[in-house]
């Protein structure tokens, strides 16, 4: 009976190394969040011009902070993925 359980799991583990299909999906998700943050920042700045008050100013500052943080994360993510996905010559240690 144990051999049957082992046979069920033989093909279930990925043998290839690398980030797999999750890396592009994660990148698309972060890009979408970044674009959404920029759109929200534009909306808040429009509200700030129309009705200047402390709450709108605070929300615009927070939206700008989130957009900057997502942009920095996206730039760092691209650099890390590029370093991991770039083929290295034999004998050279990988990252």
C-alpha atoms as an extended CHARMM CRD file, in Angstrom:
* protein
*
        95  EXT
         1         1  UNK       CA              0.0000000000        0.0000000000        0.0000000000  PROA      1               0.0000000000
         2         2  UNK       CA              2.8830000000        2.3940000000        0.6900000000  PROA      2               0.0000000000
         3         3  UNK       CA              4.1770000000        1.9450000000       -2.8630000000  PROA      3               0.0000000000
         4         4  UNK       CA              0.8330000000        3.1950000000       -4.1540000000  PROA      4               0.0000000000
         5         5  UNK       CA              1.1390000000        6.3770000000       -2.0940000000  PROA      5               0.0000000000
         6         6  UNK       CA              4.7070000000        6.8910000000       -3.3450000000  PROA      6               0.0000000000
         7         7  UNK       CA              3.6200000000        6.3330000000       -6.9470000000  PROA      7               0.0000000000
         8         8  UNK       CA              0.9730000000        9.0500000000       -6.5790000000  PROA      8               0.0000000000
         9         9  UNK       CA              3.5810000000       11.6310000000       -5.5430000000  PROA      9               0.0000000000
        10        10  UNK       CA              6.3350000000       10.7750000000       -8.0250000000  PROA      10              0.0000000000
        11        11  UNK       CA              5.2060000000       13.2230000000      -10.7000000000  PROA      11              0.0000000000
        12        12  UNK       CA              3.8900000000       15.9180000000       -8.3820000000  PROA      12              0.0000000000
        13        13  UNK       CA              7.1530000000       17.6980000000       -7.5720000000  PROA      13              0.0000000000
        14        14  UNK       CA              8.6590000000       20.0590000000      -10.1370000000  PROA      14              0.0000000000
        15        15  UNK       CA             12.1190000000       19.0350000000      -11.2270000000  PROA      15              0.0000000000
        16        16  UNK       CA             13.1550000000       22.2330000000      -13.0140000000  PROA      16              0.0000000000
        17        17  UNK       CA             14.7040000000       24.9970000000      -10.9700000000  PROA      17              0.0000000000
        18        18  UNK       CA             13.8080000000       28.6370000000      -11.2680000000  PROA      18              0.0000000000
        19        19  UNK       CA             10.9710000000       30.9120000000      -10.2600000000  PROA      19              0.0000000000
        20        20  UNK       CA              8.4330000000       29.0860000000      -12.4000000000  PROA      20              0.0000000000
        21        21  UNK       CA              5.1620000000       30.6200000000      -13.5490000000  PROA      21              0.0000000000
        22        22  UNK       CA              4.6970000000       32.5840000000      -10.3360000000  PROA      22              0.0000000000
        23        23  UNK       CA              7.3220000000       35.2310000000      -11.1810000000  PROA      23              0.0000000000
        24        24  UNK       CA              5.4720000000       36.7770000000      -14.1650000000  PROA      24              0.0000000000
        25        25  UNK       CA              2.1710000000       36.6830000000      -12.3070000000  PROA      25              0.0000000000
        26        26  UNK       CA              3.7240000000       38.4370000000       -9.3130000000  PROA      26              0.0000000000
        27        27  UNK       CA              5.2940000000       41.0560000000      -11.5730000000  PROA      27              0.0000000000
        28        28  UNK       CA              1.9320000000       41.6940000000      -13.3030000000  PROA      28              0.0000000000
        29        29  UNK       CA              0.2150000000       42.0100000000       -9.9220000000  PROA      29              0.0000000000
        30        30  UNK       CA              2.7590000000       44.5290000000       -8.6470000000  PROA      30              0.0000000000
        31        31  UNK       CA              2.5940000000       46.5490000000      -11.8840000000  PROA      31              0.0000000000
        32        32  UNK       CA             -1.1980000000       46.6260000000      -11.6100000000  PROA      32              0.0000000000
        33        33  UNK       CA             -0.9930000000       47.7730000000       -7.9940000000  PROA      33              0.0000000000
        34        34  UNK       CA              1.5420000000       50.4510000000       -8.9650000000  PROA      34              0.0000000000
        35        35  UNK       CA             -0.6960000000       51.7760000000      -11.7480000000  PROA      35              0.0000000000
        36        36  UNK       CA             -3.6740000000       51.7390000000       -9.3870000000  PROA      36              0.0000000000
        37        37  UNK       CA             -1.6800000000       53.6880000000       -6.8050000000  PROA      37              0.0000000000
        38        38  UNK       CA             -0.7510000000       56.2690000000       -9.4430000000  PROA      38              0.0000000000
        39        39  UNK       CA             -4.3990000000       56.5860000000      -10.5160000000  PROA      39              0.0000000000
        40        40  UNK       CA             -5.4900000000       57.0200000000       -6.9020000000  PROA      40              0.0000000000
        41        41  UNK       CA             -2.7580000000       59.6170000000       -6.3610000000  PROA      41              0.0000000000
        42        42  UNK       CA             -3.9920000000       61.5650000000       -9.3950000000  PROA      42              0.0000000000
        43        43  UNK       CA             -7.5480000000       61.3990000000       -8.0560000000  PROA      43              0.0000000000
        44        44  UNK       CA             -6.4490000000       62.6100000000       -4.6210000000  PROA      44              0.0000000000
        45        45  UNK       CA             -4.4380000000       65.4740000000       -6.1310000000  PROA      45              0.0000000000
        46        46  UNK       CA             -7.5150000000       66.4740000000       -8.1340000000  PROA      46              0.0000000000
        47        47  UNK       CA             -9.5640000000       66.4340000000       -4.9190000000  PROA      47              0.0000000000
        48        48  UNK       CA             -6.8750000000       68.4780000000       -3.1760000000  PROA      48              0.0000000000
        49        49  UNK       CA             -7.0400000000       71.1540000000       -5.8770000000  PROA      49              0.0000000000
        50        50  UNK       CA            -10.8510000000       71.2950000000       -5.7290000000  PROA      50              0.0000000000
        51        51  UNK       CA            -11.3010000000       71.0900000000       -1.9410000000  PROA      51              0.0000000000
        52        52  UNK       CA             -8.0710000000       71.7920000000       -0.0630000000  PROA      52              0.0000000000
        53        53  UNK       CA             -8.2500000000       70.4610000000        3.4710000000  PROA      53              0.0000000000
        54        54  UNK       CA             -5.9930000000       68.5340000000        5.8550000000  PROA      54              0.0000000000
        55        55  UNK       CA             -7.6200000000       65.1370000000        5.2830000000  PROA      55              0.0000000000
        56        56  UNK       CA             -7.2260000000       65.3130000000        1.5010000000  PROA      56              0.0000000000
        57        57  UNK       CA             -3.6250000000       66.4590000000        1.8810000000  PROA      57              0.0000000000
        58        58  UNK       CA             -2.8840000000       63.5420000000        4.2040000000  PROA      58              0.0000000000
        59        59  UNK       CA             -4.4830000000       61.0530000000        1.7970000000  PROA      59              0.0000000000
        60        60  UNK       CA             -2.4910000000       62.4890000000       -1.1230000000  PROA      60              0.0000000000
        61        61  UNK       CA              0.7540000000       62.1760000000        0.8460000000  PROA      61              0.0000000000
        62        62  UNK       CA             -0.0700000000       58.5790000000        1.7940000000  PROA      62              0.0000000000
        63        63  UNK       CA             -0.9710000000       57.7420000000       -1.8170000000  PROA      63              0.0000000000
        64        64  UNK       CA              2.3430000000       59.2070000000       -2.9850000000  PROA      64              0.0000000000
        65        65  UNK       CA              4.2020000000       57.1520000000       -0.3890000000  PROA      65              0.0000000000
        66        66  UNK       CA              2.4860000000       53.9390000000       -1.4870000000  PROA      66              0.0000000000
        67        67  UNK       CA              3.2150000000       54.6750000000       -5.1600000000  PROA      67              0.0000000000
        68        68  UNK       CA              6.8920000000       55.3180000000       -4.4180000000  PROA      68              0.0000000000
        69        69  UNK       CA              7.1580000000       52.1800000000       -2.2690000000  PROA      69              0.0000000000
        70        70  UNK       CA              5.5750000000       50.0160000000       -4.9780000000  PROA      70              0.0000000000
        71        71  UNK       CA              7.8420000000       51.5490000000       -7.6190000000  PROA      71              0.0000000000
        72        72  UNK       CA             10.9540000000       50.8090000000       -5.5680000000  PROA      72              0.0000000000
        73        73  UNK       CA              9.7460000000       47.2690000000       -4.8740000000  PROA      73              0.0000000000
        74        74  UNK       CA              9.0890000000       46.6970000000       -8.5800000000  PROA      74              0.0000000000
        75        75  UNK       CA             12.5640000000       47.9610000000       -9.5070000000  PROA      75              0.0000000000
        76        76  UNK       CA             14.1570000000       45.7280000000       -6.8580000000  PROA      76              0.0000000000
        77        77  UNK       CA             12.0360000000       42.7610000000       -7.9680000000  PROA      77              0.0000000000
        78        78  UNK       CA             13.1410000000       43.1520000000      -11.5800000000  PROA      78              0.0000000000
        79        79  UNK       CA             16.7970000000       43.3180000000      -10.5380000000  PROA      79              0.0000000000
        80        80  UNK       CA             16.5130000000       40.2290000000       -8.3260000000  PROA      80              0.0000000000
        81        81  UNK       CA             14.6600000000       38.2000000000      -10.9620000000  PROA      81              0.0000000000
        82        82  UNK       CA             17.1160000000       39.2360000000      -13.6720000000  PROA      82              0.0000000000
        83        83  UNK       CA             20.0140000000       38.0970000000      -11.4850000000  PROA      83              0.0000000000
        84        84  UNK       CA             18.3250000000       34.7500000000      -10.8190000000  PROA      84              0.0000000000
        85        85  UNK       CA             17.1870000000       34.1030000000      -14.3840000000  PROA      85              0.0000000000
        86        86  UNK       CA             20.4030000000       35.0910000000      -16.1890000000  PROA      86              0.0000000000
        87        87  UNK       CA             22.2970000000       31.9430000000      -17.2070000000  PROA      87              0.0000000000
        88        88  UNK       CA             25.7450000000       31.7250000000      -15.6780000000  PROA      88              0.0000000000
        89        89  UNK       CA             28.7840000000       30.1020000000      -17.3050000000  PROA      89              0.0000000000
        90        90  UNK       CA             29.7790000000       26.7160000000      -15.8980000000  PROA      90              0.0000000000
        91        91  UNK       CA             32.0010000000       26.9050000000      -12.8580000000  PROA      91              0.0000000000
        92        92  UNK       CA             30.6670000000       30.2960000000      -11.7830000000  PROA      92              0.0000000000
        93        93  UNK       CA             28.5900000000       30.2530000000       -8.5980000000  PROA      93              0.0000000000
        94        94  UNK       CA             24.9510000000       31.2650000000       -8.9490000000  PROA      94              0.0000000000
        95        95  UNK       CA             23.2040000000       33.8690000000       -6.8270000000  PROA      95              0.0000000000
